[in-house]
Amino acid sequence: MAFQQGLSGLNSASKNLDVIGHNIANGNTVGMKSSRAEFAEVYASSVNAAGGTNQGIGVAVAAVSQQFTQGNITITGNDLDIAINGAGFFELTMPNGTTTYSRAGMFKLDDDGNIVTNGGGQLMGYPTDPDGNRISFNPVPLSLPTASPIPAQQTSGITAEFNLDARAPVWNTVTPNTPLSTYGTSLVAFDSQGLEIPVALAFRKVGNNSWEVYHGVNGADPALSTPFTVNFLADGSLDTATSTIPQIALTSANGTFNVDLDFNNITQYGTAFSVTELDQDGYRPGQFIGLKINEDGVVTGQYSNGETRAAGQISLVNFRNTQGLQPMSGGMWSATFSSGDPLRGEPGSGNFGALRAGALEDSNVDITAELVNMMTAQRAYQANAQTIKTQDQVLSTLLNMR
């Protein structure tokens, strides 16, 4: 009697219900991908049997495949929540040294400044320079200097962009003379320990299209310094051929050092004196206060001294056969021979998705569809149970024949 078909149907329907139940249970799990039970017929045949003589003996679960479709993206506002909009996986190094992959972007900072998952896996990425330019293709754990301040940087250059009034009278040709302080500006530079060094710049017109530049450090009168001359062309731009702009010396408690001056963009037009840019490249030490993650994965730390520095770039990985990945607990997968080796790349490049900081990817489970699937699987289970019941009745009838 054909009890085997009904029994195989019961086992397969039960497995299908397990898969559906798992999907429903994880309907709110971040980054979770739904699964689907896939069935196959089972036949028995004798050796060298001709076509049409095969005997169907039931059904089997051929595979339980995952559906790697995009889940909805929900805004959370948490800086360390990251959603992948498109293809790719985060690469994680677990505490035991193994490598896993995940779509769940719920990250935290540990006490050492490492970007980690709830299970302690470290997020991997590419090292970058402070401006966010990648300097290596070898992924490393991403971390931020949260335990200690970033060191101070000594000023090495001052960049100025300003306009000197072409209508100004030449000094010493009017009464009273134009004070040196009429055209001037100031800024704060820093030494190697982040100590502030006030710097004043003053300008005096000494001829048609010709100005002298004075500077004062730490409150000193600029008039006491040795000036240098800048000259302008007829169109009001700087005459670089006749203008020699030297370095200036800055002094602090830690010594004296020279600083370059960039005056390439200064002008002389017939309008009021104005400063449009005055910047220097030094800064004081700063504590970590926050971070920002761009769509291309560059992680930028923000510090109390107003500086921002890139701490690395999140890398994404993908696989030629994502169905070959081995699911693991905690919303992670591991690579297998079937999945192939991981293919790494930058977010937003090639086939890799872009990152969305302050958001998470929801599960791609469709609860309504899963409930319908559950009812269908239940009916299939009942139908297979009915075939066994009917076979039992037929067998009972045969045994009771006289």
KEKE-3310 file (N, C-alpha, C; in steps of 0.2 Angstrom, whole numbers, plus 5000, padded with zeros to 4 digits):
npx = (5004:5002:5008:5019:5020:5010:5016:5029:5024:5018:5030:5036:5027:5027:5040:5039:5030:5039:5048:5040:5035:5047:5050:5039:5042:5053:5049:5051:5065:5080:5088:5085:5083:5070:5065:5062:5054:5058:5052:5053:5049:5049:5054:5054:5062:5064:5080:5085:5073:5059:5052:5038:5036:5040:5038:5030:5035:5032:5037:5050:5060:5069:5077:5081:5079:5086:5079:5086:5080:5078:5075:5063:5069:5071:5071:5081:5089:5100:5117:5126:5118:5117:5111:5111:5108:5104:5115:5126:5136:5140:5156:5162:5173:5174:5174:5181:5190:5185:5177:5163:5147:5135:5119:5113:5114:5116:5126:5139:5150:5164:5173:5186:5185:5182:5171:5158:5147:5132:5135:5149:5157:5169:5167:5173:5184:5192:5208:5211:5217:5218:5209:5200:5204:5207:5220:5224:5221:5218:5207:5204:5200:5188:5190:5189:5197:5192:5197:5207:5213:5214:5230:5238:5241:5254:5254:5258:5256:5248:5234:5228:5215:5211:5205:5213:5211:5211:5209:5215:5225:5243:5254:5260:5258:5248:5240:5232:5244:5240:5234:5243:5235:5224:5221:5220:5221:5218:5222:5222:5236:5244:5255:5266:5260:5248:5246:5240:5244:5243:5241:5244:5241:5245:5243:5251:5250:5262:5265:5259:5250:5257:5261:5266:5268:5266:5268:5263:5266:5259:5253:5262:5267:5264:5270:5283:5289:5299:5295:5288:5286:5271:5266:5255:5247:5241:5227:5223:5227:5238:5255:5265:5278:5286:5283:5289:5286:5289:5293:5286:5290:5285:5282:5282:5280:5286:5296:5302:5296:5294:5282:5273:5266:5252:5248:5242:5229:5226:5220:5219:5207:5196:5187:5180:5191:5192:5191:5191:5194:5203:5214:5222:5232:5234:5229:5222:5222:5209:5194:5185:5168:5158:5151:5151:5144:5146:5138:5147:5153:5164:5170:5169:5176:5171:5177:5181:5188:5184:5189:5188:5190:5194:5191:5192:5185:5170:5170:5161:5155:5152:5145:5147:5137:5125:5116:5123:5128:5130:5118:5119:5117:5111:5109:5118:5130:5140:5154:5155:5160:5152:5146:5157:5172:5173:5169:5176:5172:5170:5156:5142:5149:5151:5142:5139:5129:5123:5127:5116:5116:5111:5099:5090:5089:5074:5067:5064:5052:5036:5022:5009:5008:5015:5006:4996:5003:5005:4992:4990:5000:4996:4984:4989:4996:4985:4978:4988:4988:4975:4976:4984:4975:4964:4971:4973:4960:4957:4966:4961:4949:4953:4959:4948:4940:4931)
npy = (4994:5012:5020:5027:5038:5047:5049:5055:5067:5072:5074:5084:5094:5098:5102:5113:5121:5124:5132:5143:5147:5151:5162:5171:5173:5181:5193:5206:5207:5215:5216:5203:5189:5182:5164:5150:5135:5122:5110:5093:5080:5062:5047:5030:5017:5002:4995:5000:5002:5005:5020:5028:5018:5021:5023:5034:5039:5049:5065:5076:5088:5098:5109:5123:5139:5155:5172:5185:5198:5216:5224:5235:5252:5260:5275:5279:5288:5286:5288:5277:5267:5258:5256:5245:5250:5241:5229:5218:5215:5218:5216:5206:5203:5191:5189:5176:5176:5172:5175:5183:5188:5201:5209:5216:5232:5237:5245:5248:5258:5251:5251:5253:5261:5254:5249:5240:5225:5219:5207:5208:5207:5215:5228:5229:5238:5249:5257:5274:5291:5306:5314:5306:5298:5283:5272:5259:5243:5232:5226:5232:5231:5244:5259:5272:5286:5287:5285:5294:5311:5318:5322:5339:5350:5358:5374:5376:5383:5398:5404:5417:5427:5442:5459:5474:5491:5500:5513:5519:5531:5534:5530:5543:5553:5561:5571:5570:5556:5540:5528:5513:5503:5504:5496:5480:5463:5448:5432:5416:5406:5390:5381:5366:5360:5364:5376:5393:5406:5422:5431:5445:5454:5468:5481:5493:5506:5510:5514:5516:5503:5495:5488:5487:5474:5470:5461:5455:5446:5437:5448:5459:5474:5477:5486:5486:5475:5468:5473:5466:5467:5468:5467:5473:5469:5478:5474:5472:5460:5449:5453:5441:5440:5450:5450:5445:5433:5430:5417:5419:5421:5412:5412:5403:5397:5385:5387:5393:5394:5393:5399:5397:5409:5411:5420:5421:5423:5436:5453:5469:5481:5494:5495:5493:5488:5471:5455:5439:5426:5418:5408:5394:5380:5373:5366:5364:5351:5338:5331:5317:5319:5315:5306:5304:5296:5293:5291:5284:5276:5282:5285:5298:5306:5318:5332:5340:5351:5357:5351:5338:5322:5308:5291:5279:5268:5260:5244:5234:5217:5205:5190:5177:5167:5169:5161:5151:5154:5151:5151:5159:5160:5176:5184:5183:5177:5164:5161:5148:5134:5133:5146:5154:5164:5179:5195:5210:5228:5246:5255:5260:5259:5251:5236:5237:5242:5258:5266:5270:5280:5282:5274:5258:5242:5234:5218:5207:5200:5196:5198:5195:5187:5176:5172:5167:5157:5149:5144:5137:5127:5121:5115:5106:5098:5092:5086:5076:5068:5064:5055:5045:5040:5036:5026:5017:5013:5006:4996:4990:4985:4976:4966:4962:4955:4940)
npz = (5000:4997:5008:5009:5001:5006:5019:5016:5011:5022:5030:5022:5021:5034:5036:5028:5035:5046:5040:5036:5048:5054:5046:5049:5062:5062:5057:5061:5062:5059:5043:5040:5029:5020:5019:5008:5006:4994:4984:4977:4966:4970:4963:4959:4951:4941:4935:4919:4915:4905:4897:4906:4915:4928:4945:4956:4972:4981:4989:4991:5001:4992:4993:5005:5001:5002:5000:4993:4992:4992:5007:5015:5020:5035:5043:5057:5064:5072:5072:5070:5064:5050:5033:5019:5003:4991:4982:4992:5007:5024:5030:5043:5057:5069:5087:5089:5078:5066:5050:5045:5037:5035:5034:5043:5050:5063:5073:5085:5096:5104:5120:5116:5105:5093:5079:5081:5081:5090:5094:5095:5084:5073:5062:5046:5035:5023:5026:5027:5022:5032:5024:5019:5008:5000:5006:5005:4999:5007:5019:5036:5053:5058:5067:5079:5087:5102:5115:5118:5115:5098:5092:5093:5079:5072:5065:5048:5037:5031:5023:5013:5007:5000:4997:4993:4994:4979:4979:4989:4997:4994:5006:5017:5008:5011:5023:5039:5040:5033:5045:5050:5055:5047:5036:5039:5047:5057:5064:5073:5076:5079:5090:5091:5102:5102:5108:5107:5095:5093:5077:5068:5054:5043:5031:5020:5009:4997:4985:4968:4964:4973:4989:5006:5018:5034:5050:5066:5080:5094:5100:5097:5090:5073:5066:5070:5064:5050:5035:5019:5002:4991:4974:4961:4946:4931:4930:4942:4948:4958:4955:4952:4948:4953:4966:4981:4993:5008:5021:5038:5055:5069:5086:5102:5118:5116:5107:5091:5075:5057:5045:5030:5019:5009:4997:4985:4979:4982:4979:4970:4969:4965:4977:4993:5007:5010:5018:5012:5014:5027:5033:5042:5044:5056:5072:5089:5102:5101:5107:5103:5097:5089:5074:5056:5042:5026:5009:5002:5011:5019:5034:5045:5058:5071:5080:5096:5093:5082:5071:5057:5053:5043:5047:5040:5027:5025:5019:5006:5003:4990:4982:4970:4970:4980:4986:4990:5002:5020:5032:5048:5066:5073:5062:5052:5039:5032:5021:5009:4999:4989:4988:4984:4983:4993:4985:4985:4987:4985:4993:4983:4971:4955:4955:4968:4982:4989:5004:5018:5031:5048:5047:5045:5037:5034:5038:5024:5024:5019:5028:5026:5014:5020:5029:5021:5014:5025:5028:5016:5017:5028:5023:5014:5022:5029:5019:5015:5026:5025:5014:5020:5029:5021:5014:5024:5027:5016:5017:5028:5024:5015:5023:5030:5021:5017)
capx = (5000:5006:5008:5025:5018:5007:5021:5033:5020:5018:5036:5038:5023:5029:5046:5037:5028:5044:5051:5036:5035:5054:5050:5035:5045:5058:5046:5054:5072:5084:5092:5083:5080:5065:5067:5057:5055:5058:5050:5055:5046:5053:5052:5057:5061:5069:5086:5084:5065:5056:5048:5031:5035:5042:5033:5030:5034:5031:5040:5055:5062:5075:5082:5078:5083:5084:5077:5090:5078:5079:5070:5062:5073:5068:5075:5081:5092:5106:5123:5129:5114:5118:5107:5113:5103:5107:5118:5132:5136:5145:5161:5164:5178:5171:5179:5185:5194:5181:5174:5156:5144:5128:5115:5110:5118:5116:5133:5140:5157:5166:5177:5192:5183:5180:5164:5156:5140:5130:5139:5156:5160:5171:5166:5179:5184:5198:5211:5211:5221:5213:5204:5196:5207:5209:5227:5226:5215:5217:5202:5206:5194:5187:5190:5189:5201:5188:5200:5212:5211:5219:5235:5238:5245:5257:5253:5263:5254:5243:5231:5224:5212:5208:5206:5216:5207:5215:5208:5218:5231:5249:5256:5265:5257:5242:5240:5237:5246:5235:5237:5245:5230:5218:5220:5223:5217:5221:5220:5226:5239:5245:5261:5265:5256:5241:5245:5238:5248:5239:5245:5241:5243:5244:5245:5252:5251:5268:5266:5254:5250:5262:5259:5270:5265:5269:5265:5264:5265:5258:5252:5268:5265:5266:5275:5290:5292:5302:5289:5289:5281:5268:5264:5249:5246:5236:5221:5222:5229:5245:5261:5270:5285:5290:5281:5292:5282:5294:5290:5286:5292:5280:5286:5278:5284:5289:5301:5301:5295:5292:5276:5272:5261:5249:5244:5241:5223:5224:5218:5218:5202:5193:5182:5183:5196:5188:5195:5186:5197:5209:5214:5228:5231:5235:5223:5223:5220:5202:5191:5179:5161:5153:5154:5146:5145:5144:5135:5152:5156:5169:5168:5172:5175:5170:5181:5179:5192:5181:5191:5185:5195:5191:5194:5192:5180:5167:5170:5156:5157:5147:5147:5144:5131:5123:5112:5128:5130:5128:5115:5121:5113:5113:5108:5125:5131:5147:5155:5156:5163:5146:5146:5163:5176:5170:5171:5176:5172:5167:5149:5141:5153:5150:5136:5138:5124:5125:5125:5112:5118:5105:5094:5091:5085:5070:5066:5060:5047:5029:5018:5002:5010:5017:5000:4993:5007:5004:4986:4991:5004:4991:4979:4993:4997:4979:4977:4992:4985:4969:4978:4986:4969:4961:4975:4972:4953:4957:4969:4957:4944:4956:4960:4942:4937:4930)
capy = (5000:5018:5024:5031:5045:5052:5050:5060:5073:5075:5077:5090:5100:5100:5106:5119:5125:5126:5138:5148:5150:5155:5169:5175:5175:5186:5198:5212:5206:5219:5213:5196:5187:5176:5158:5146:5128:5120:5103:5089:5073:5056:5041:5023:5013:4997:4996:4999:5002:5009:5026:5027:5013:5024:5024:5040:5037:5054:5071:5078:5095:5098:5114:5129:5144:5162:5177:5191:5204:5222:5226:5242:5256:5264:5280:5278:5294:5284:5288:5271:5262:5259:5252:5245:5251:5238:5223:5218:5213:5220:5211:5206:5199:5189:5188:5170:5176:5170:5181:5182:5193:5203:5215:5220:5237:5240:5245:5252:5259:5248:5255:5255:5265:5249:5249:5232:5223:5217:5201:5209:5207:5221:5230:5229:5243:5251:5263:5281:5296:5311:5317:5301:5295:5276:5271:5252:5238:5227:5228:5231:5234:5251:5261:5279:5288:5289:5285:5299:5316:5318:5327:5345:5350:5364:5378:5376:5388:5403:5406:5423:5430:5449:5464:5480:5496:5503:5520:5521:5536:5532:5533:5549:5558:5565:5574:5566:5549:5534:5524:5506:5499:5505:5490:5474:5458:5444:5425:5413:5400:5385:5377:5359:5357:5367:5383:5398:5411:5427:5434:5451:5456:5475:5483:5500:5507:5513:5516:5514:5496:5492:5488:5483:5469:5469:5456:5455:5440:5437:5455:5463:5479:5475:5491:5484:5470:5470:5472:5464:5471:5464:5472:5471:5471:5483:5471:5471:5453:5449:5452:5436:5440:5455:5450:5439:5433:5426:5414:5423:5417:5412:5411:5401:5394:5379:5388:5397:5390:5397:5397:5399:5413:5410:5427:5420:5426:5443:5458:5477:5483:5500:5494:5493:5483:5466:5449:5434:5420:5419:5401:5391:5372:5370:5366:5362:5344:5338:5325:5314:5320:5312:5304:5305:5291:5295:5285:5279:5272:5285:5286:5304:5308:5325:5333:5346:5357:5359:5347:5332:5317:5302:5286:5273:5268:5254:5240:5229:5211:5201:5183:5175:5163:5171:5155:5146:5156:5147:5155:5158:5164:5183:5188:5183:5171:5162:5159:5141:5133:5135:5154:5157:5169:5186:5200:5217:5234:5252:5256:5264:5257:5244:5233:5237:5247:5263:5266:5275:5281:5284:5270:5251:5238:5229:5211:5207:5195:5199:5194:5193:5182:5171:5169:5163:5151:5144:5141:5132:5122:5117:5111:5101:5093:5088:5081:5070:5064:5060:5049:5039:5037:5032:5019:5012:5010:5001:4990:4986:4982:4970:4961:4959:4951:4933)
capz = (5000:4996:5014:5009:4998:5011:5024:5013:5010:5029:5032:5018:5023:5041:5035:5025:5040:5050:5036:5036:5055:5055:5042:5053:5069:5061:5053:5063:5063:5055:5039:5039:5022:5021:5016:5005:5005:4987:4984:4971:4966:4971:4959:4960:4944:4940:4931:4912:4914:4899:4900:4908:4920:4934:4950:4960:4979:4986:4988:4996:5001:4988:4996:5008:4998:5004:4995:4995:4989:4996:5012:5016:5024:5040:5046:5064:5067:5075:5068:5069:5061:5043:5029:5012:4998:4985:4984:4996:5014:5028:5032:5050:5060:5075:5092:5088:5072:5060:5046:5043:5033:5037:5031:5049:5051:5070:5075:5091:5098:5111:5124:5112:5099:5087:5077:5082:5081:5096:5096:5096:5077:5071:5055:5042:5030:5020:5029:5023:5025:5036:5020:5016:5002:5002:5005:5005:4997:5012:5024:5043:5058:5058:5074:5080:5093:5107:5121:5119:5110:5093:5094:5090:5073:5072:5059:5043:5032:5031:5017:5014:5001:5002:4992:4995:4991:4975:4979:4995:4995:4995:5013:5018:5004:5014:5030:5042:5036:5034:5050:5048:5057:5043:5032:5043:5049:5062:5065:5078:5074:5084:5090:5091:5108:5102:5111:5103:5094:5089:5072:5065:5047:5042:5025:5019:5002:4997:4978:4964:4964:4978:4996:5011:5022:5041:5054:5073:5084:5101:5102:5096:5086:5067:5064:5072:5060:5044:5030:5013:4997:4986:4969:4957:4939:4929:4930:4949:4951:4961:4951:4956:4946:4957:4973:4984:4999:5013:5027:5044:5061:5075:5093:5107:5124:5114:5102:5085:5069:5051:5042:5023:5017:5002:4995:4977:4977:4984:4973:4972:4965:4967:4981:5000:5009:5013:5018:5010:5016:5031:5036:5043:5044:5063:5077:5095:5102:5101:5109:5099:5099:5085:5068:5050:5037:5019:5005:4999:5016:5022:5041:5047:5065:5072:5086:5099:5091:5075:5065:5055:5050:5041:5050:5036:5023:5025:5013:5006:4999:4987:4980:4964:4972:4987:4988:4993:5009:5025:5037:5055:5071:5074:5056:5048:5034:5031:5015:5008:4993:4984:4987:4981:4987:4993:4980:4989:4983:4988:4992:4977:4965:4952:4957:4976:4984:4993:5011:5021:5038:5052:5044:5045:5032:5038:5035:5018:5025:5018:5033:5023:5010:5024:5032:5016:5013:5031:5027:5011:5019:5033:5019:5011:5028:5030:5013:5015:5032:5023:5010:5024:5032:5016:5013:5030:5027:5010:5019:5033:5020:5012:5028:5033:5016:5018)
cpx = (5004:5005:5014:5024:5015:5012:5026:5030:5019:5024:5038:5034:5025:5036:5044:5034:5033:5047:5047:5035:5042:5053:5045:5038:5050:5056:5049:5062:5076:5088:5090:5081:5076:5068:5061:5059:5054:5057:5052:5051:5051:5050:5057:5056:5066:5075:5084:5076:5064:5053:5041:5030:5037:5036:5034:5030:5034:5035:5045:5057:5069:5080:5077:5082:5081:5083:5080:5087:5078:5073:5069:5067:5070:5073:5075:5084:5098:5112:5126:5124:5115:5114:5111:5108:5105:5110:5124:5130:5141:5150:5163:5169:5176:5176:5184:5190:5191:5178:5167:5153:5137:5125:5112:5115:5118:5122:5134:5148:5158:5170:5184:5191:5182:5173:5162:5149:5138:5133:5146:5160:5162:5170:5173:5179:5191:5201:5212:5216:5216:5208:5200:5198:5209:5217:5229:5220:5214:5213:5205:5200:5194:5187:5191:5193:5196:5191:5204:5211:5216:5224:5235:5242:5247:5256:5259:5262:5248:5240:5226:5221:5208:5209:5208:5213:5212:5214:5212:5224:5237:5251:5261:5264:5251:5243:5233:5239:5240:5238:5238:5239:5223:5216:5224:5218:5221:5218:5224:5229:5241:5252:5260:5261:5249:5240:5244:5243:5245:5244:5241:5245:5241:5247:5246:5254:5257:5269:5260:5255:5255:5261:5265:5266:5269:5265:5267:5262:5264:5257:5257:5265:5268:5271:5282:5293:5295:5297:5292:5284:5278:5265:5259:5250:5241:5228:5219:5224:5236:5250:5266:5277:5289:5288:5285:5289:5286:5290:5290:5287:5287:5284:5281:5283:5288:5295:5298:5301:5293:5286:5275:5266:5258:5245:5242:5234:5221:5224:5219:5213:5199:5187:5185:5187:5191:5192:5189:5188:5203:5210:5221:5227:5233:5229:5226:5221:5212:5200:5185:5172:5156:5156:5149:5149:5142:5141:5141:5156:5161:5166:5172:5171:5175:5173:5179:5183:5190:5184:5187:5190:5192:5195:5194:5186:5177:5168:5164:5159:5151:5149:5143:5137:5129:5119:5116:5130:5127:5125:5118:5116:5116:5113:5114:5125:5138:5148:5157:5159:5158:5146:5151:5167:5172:5173:5170:5175:5170:5160:5148:5144:5151:5143:5134:5133:5127:5123:5121:5113:5111:5098:5095:5087:5081:5070:5062:5054:5040:5024:5012:5003:5012:5011:4996:4996:5006:4998:4986:4995:5000:4987:4983:4994:4991:4977:4981:4990:4979:4971:4980:4980:4965:4964:4974:4965:4953:4960:4965:4951:4946:4957:4953:4938:4937:4928)
cpy = (5006:5022:5029:5038:5050:5054:5056:5067:5076:5078:5083:5096:5102:5104:5113:5124:5128:5132:5144:5151:5154:5162:5173:5177:5180:5191:5205:5212:5210:5215:5206:5195:5181:5170:5155:5139:5126:5113:5100:5082:5068:5050:5035:5020:5007:4998:4995:4999:5007:5015:5025:5022:5015:5024:5029:5038:5043:5061:5072:5085:5095:5104:5119:5135:5151:5167:5183:5197:5210:5223:5233:5246:5260:5268:5279:5285:5292:5284:5282:5265:5264:5254:5251:5245:5248:5231:5224:5216:5216:5214:5212:5201:5197:5189:5182:5170:5175:5176:5179:5189:5195:5208:5219:5225:5241:5239:5249:5253:5256:5253:5257:5259:5260:5250:5242:5231:5221:5211:5201:5208:5214:5222:5231:5235:5244:5257:5268:5286:5301:5314:5312:5297:5288:5275:5264:5248:5233:5229:5227:5233:5241:5253:5269:5281:5291:5289:5291:5304:5315:5323:5334:5345:5357:5368:5378:5381:5392:5405:5412:5425:5436:5454:5471:5486:5500:5511:5523:5526:5533:5535:5538:5554:5563:5567:5573:5559:5544:5529:5517:5502:5500:5499:5484:5469:5453:5437:5422:5406:5395:5382:5370:5356:5360:5373:5388:5403:5416:5430:5439:5453:5464:5477:5490:5501:5512:5516:5514:5507:5492:5493:5484:5479:5468:5464:5457:5449:5440:5444:5460:5468:5477:5480:5490:5479:5472:5468:5469:5467:5466:5469:5469:5473:5476:5481:5470:5464:5454:5448:5447:5436:5445:5455:5444:5439:5428:5422:5419:5418:5418:5409:5409:5399:5388:5380:5392:5393:5395:5394:5400:5404:5412:5416:5426:5423:5433:5448:5465:5479:5490:5499:5493:5487:5477:5459:5443:5427:5421:5412:5399:5384:5369:5370:5363:5354:5344:5331:5323:5316:5317:5309:5305:5299:5293:5289:5281:5276:5275:5287:5292:5306:5316:5326:5340:5352:5360:5355:5341:5328:5311:5296:5279:5273:5261:5250:5235:5223:5208:5194:5182:5171:5165:5165:5150:5148:5152:5151:5154:5162:5171:5187:5188:5177:5170:5160:5151:5140:5134:5142:5157:5161:5176:5191:5207:5223:5240:5253:5261:5263:5251:5242:5233:5243:5252:5263:5271:5275:5284:5280:5263:5248:5234:5222:5211:5202:5199:5195:5191:5187:5175:5167:5165:5157:5146:5141:5135:5126:5117:5112:5105:5096:5089:5084:5075:5065:5060:5054:5044:5036:5033:5025:5014:5009:5005:4995:4986:4983:4975:4964:4958:4956:4943:4929)
cpz = (5000:5002:5013:5006:5003:5017:5022:5012:5017:5031:5028:5020:5030:5040:5032:5030:5045:5046:5037:5043:5056:5052:5046:5059:5068:5056:5054:5064:5057:5050:5037:5032:5023:5017:5013:5004:4998:4987:4977:4972:4967:4967:4960:4953:4944:4935:4924:4911:4909:4902:4901:4913:4927:4939:4955:4967:4983:4984:4993:4996:4998:4991:5000:5006:5001:4999:4997:4991:4994:5001:5012:5021:5028:5043:5054:5068:5071:5070:5066:5066:5053:5039:5022:5007:4991:4987:4988:5003:5018:5030:5039:5053:5067:5080:5092:5082:5066:5056:5044:5040:5035:5033:5037:5051:5058:5073:5081:5092:5104:5114:5121:5106:5092:5086:5077:5082:5089:5099:5096:5089:5075:5064:5052:5037:5028:5024:5024:5026:5028:5031:5017:5010:5004:5001:5005:5003:5002:5018:5031:5047:5058:5065:5074:5087:5098:5114:5123:5114:5104:5094:5091:5084:5073:5065:5054:5038:5033:5024:5017:5007:5003:4996:4995:4991:4986:4975:4985:4993:4997:5002:5012:5012:5006:5021:5033:5038:5038:5040:5048:5050:5052:5039:5036:5045:5054:5062:5071:5075:5080:5084:5090:5097:5108:5106:5106:5102:5090:5083:5069:5059:5046:5035:5024:5012:5001:4990:4974:4962:4968:4985:5000:5016:5029:5045:5061:5076:5091:5104:5101:5090:5079:5064:5065:5068:5054:5038:5023:5008:4992:4980:4965:4950:4937:4930:4938:4952:4954:4955:4954:4954:4950:4964:4976:4991:5003:5018:5033:5050:5066:5081:5098:5113:5122:5108:5096:5079:5063:5048:5035:5023:5010:5001:4988:4975:4980:4978:4975:4967:4969:4972:4988:5002:5012:5013:5017:5012:5021:5035:5037:5045:5051:5067:5084:5096:5103:5103:5104:5101:5095:5078:5062:5045:5031:5015:5003:5005:5020:5029:5044:5054:5066:5079:5089:5097:5084:5069:5063:5052:5049:5044:5046:5032:5023:5018:5012:5002:4996:4985:4974:4965:4979:4990:4991:5000:5014:5030:5044:5059:5071:5067:5052:5044:5034:5024:5014:5001:4987:4983:4983:4985:4987:4988:4984:4984:4988:4988:4987:4971:4962:4953:4965:4977:4988:5000:5013:5029:5042:5050:5045:5039:5036:5035:5029:5018:5024:5023:5030:5019:5014:5027:5027:5014:5019:5030:5021:5013:5024:5029:5016:5016:5029:5025:5013:5021:5029:5018:5014:5027:5027:5014:5018:5030:5021:5013:5024:5029:5017:5017:5031:5028:5018:5012)
residu = (MET:ALA:PHE:GLN:GLN:GLY:LEU:SER:GLY:LEU:ASN:SER:ALA:SER:LYS:ASN:LEU:ASP:VAL:ILE:GLY:HIS:ASN:ILE:ALA:ASN:GLY:ASN:THR:VAL:GLY:MET:LYS:SER:SER:ARG:ALA:GLU:PHE:ALA:GLU:VAL:TYR:ALA:SER:SER:VAL:ASN:ALA:ALA:GLY:GLY:THR:ASN:GLN:GLY:ILE:GLY:VAL:ALA:VAL:ALA:ALA:VAL:SER:GLN:GLN:PHE:THR:GLN:GLY:ASN:ILE:THR:ILE:THR:GLY:ASN:ASP:LEU:ASP:ILE:ALA:ILE:ASN:GLY:ALA:GLY:PHE:PHE:GLU:LEU:THR:MET:PRO:ASN:GLY:THR:THR:THR:TYR:SER:ARG:ALA:GLY:MET:PHE:LYS:LEU:ASP:ASP:ASP:GLY:ASN:ILE:VAL:THR:ASN:GLY:GLY:GLY:GLN:LEU:MET:GLY:TYR:PRO:THR:ASP:PRO:ASP:GLY:ASN:ARG:ILE:SER:PHE:ASN:PRO:VAL:PRO:LEU:SER:LEU:PRO:THR:ALA:SER:PRO:ILE:PRO:ALA:GLN:GLN:THR:SER:GLY:ILE:THR:ALA:GLU:PHE:ASN:LEU:ASP:ALA:ARG:ALA:PRO:VAL:TRP:ASN:THR:VAL:THR:PRO:ASN:THR:PRO:LEU:SER:THR:TYR:GLY:THR:SER:LEU:VAL:ALA:PHE:ASP:SER:GLN:GLY:LEU:GLU:ILE:PRO:VAL:ALA:LEU:ALA:PHE:ARG:LYS:VAL:GLY:ASN:ASN:SER:TRP:GLU:VAL:TYR:HIS:GLY:VAL:ASN:GLY:ALA:ASP:PRO:ALA:LEU:SER:THR:PRO:PHE:THR:VAL:ASN:PHE:LEU:ALA:ASP:GLY:SER:LEU:ASP:THR:ALA:THR:SER:THR:ILE:PRO:GLN:ILE:ALA:LEU:THR:SER:ALA:ASN:GLY:THR:PHE:ASN:VAL:ASP:LEU:ASP:PHE:ASN:ASN:ILE:THR:GLN:TYR:GLY:THR:ALA:PHE:SER:VAL:THR:GLU:LEU:ASP:GLN:ASP:GLY:TYR:ARG:PRO:GLY:GLN:PHE:ILE:GLY:LEU:LYS:ILE:ASN:GLU:ASP:GLY:VAL:VAL:THR:GLY:GLN:TYR:SER:ASN:GLY:GLU:THR:ARG:ALA:ALA:GLY:GLN:ILE:SER:LEU:VAL:ASN:PHE:ARG:ASN:THR:GLN:GLY:LEU:GLN:PRO:MET:SER:GLY:GLY:MET:TRP:SER:ALA:THR:PHE:SER:SER:GLY:ASP:PRO:LEU:ARG:GLY:GLU:PRO:GLY:SER:GLY:ASN:PHE:GLY:ALA:LEU:ARG:ALA:GLY:ALA:LEU:GLU:ASP:SER:ASN:VAL:ASP:ILE:THR:ALA:GLU:LEU:VAL:ASN:MET:MET:THR:ALA:GLN:ARG:ALA:TYR:GLN:ALA:ASN:ALA:GLN:THR:ILE:LYS:THR:GLN:ASP:GLN:VAL:LEU:SER:THR:LEU:LEU:ASN:MET:ARG)
# end
